[in-house]
Amino acid sequence: MATLNIDNNNVIELQNLTNVATGAVDTTATVTMTLKDRNNVDVVGQAWPLTLAHVSAGLYRGTLNASLTLVEKTTYVAHIDVV
């Protein structure tokens, strides 16, 4: 679990991505993410899905906009897709 800062940009990372069939670190995947609320509704304030950029071996990173409509003490779920 991670904490999101309201009215600030937030960095999201997917670490140690590996190919399940080979065990090799995956550096060529397409990784996207959508932030949803507890009702499975996309959070307002950013275009979804967000593409996470490959940074280094198995590490993908993206930035959530400060303009997201986040509510204090609310649970959100990051839906991450890897292709």
C-alpha positions in Angstrom: 0.0 0.0 0.0 1.2 3.5 -0.8 0.1 7.0 0.2 -1.0 9.6 -2.4 -0.3 13.2 -1.7 -3.3 15.4 -2.5 -2.7 18.5 -4.7 0.8 17.2 -5.6 2.2 15.1 -8.4 2.8 11.5 -7.4 5.2 9.0 -8.9 4.0 5.4 -9.5 6.5 2.6 -10.1 6.3 -1.0 -11.2 9.5 -2.6 -10.1 11.2 -5.9 -11.0 9.0 -6.7 -14.0 10.0 -10.2 -15.4 8.8 -12.5 -18.1 6.8 -15.2 -16.3 7.8 -17.8 -18.9 11.5 -17.2 -19.0 12.2 -15.3 -15.7 14.2 -12.7 -17.7 13.9 -9.0 -16.7 11.4 -7.4 -19.1 12.6 -4.2 -20.7 10.3 -4.0 -23.7 6.8 -4.3 -22.1 4.0 -1.8 -22.6 2.8 -0.9 -19.1 -0.3 1.2 -18.5 -2.1 2.2 -15.3 -5.5 3.6 -14.4 -6.4 4.9 -10.9 -9.9 3.9 -9.7 -11.9 4.7 -6.7 -13.6 2.1 -4.5 -16.6 2.0 -6.9 -14.3 1.1 -9.8 -14.7 4.5 -11.4 -11.7 6.3 -13.0 -10.4 9.1 -10.8 -11.0 12.5 -12.5 -8.1 14.8 -13.4 -5.9 12.8 -15.7 -6.2 11.0 -19.1 -6.3 7.3 -18.6 -4.7 4.9 -19.1 -1.3 6.4 -18.1 1.7 4.9 -19.9 4.5 4.0 -17.5 7.9 4.6 -19.1 10.7 2.0 -19.0 13.5 3.5 -16.8 15.9 0.7 -16.2 15.9 -3.1 -16.1 12.4 -4.1 -15.0 11.5 -0.7 -13.7 8.6 1.3 -15.2 7.6 4.8 -13.9 4.8 7.3 -14.4 3.6 10.5 -12.8 0.1 11.1 -11.5 -1.0 14.7 -12.0 -1.6 17.1 -9.1 -5.0 17.8 -10.7 -6.4 14.4 -9.7 -9.6 14.7 -7.6 -8.4 12.8 -4.6 -10.2 12.8 -1.3 -8.4 12.4 2.1 -8.7 9.0 3.8 -10.1 7.4 0.6 -8.9 4.1 -0.8 -7.9 4.0 -4.5 -6.7 1.1 -6.6 -4.1 1.2 -9.3 -5.1 -1.1 -12.2 -1.9 -2.0 -14.1 -1.8 -3.7 -17.4 1.3 -5.2 -18.9 1.5 -6.3 -22.5 
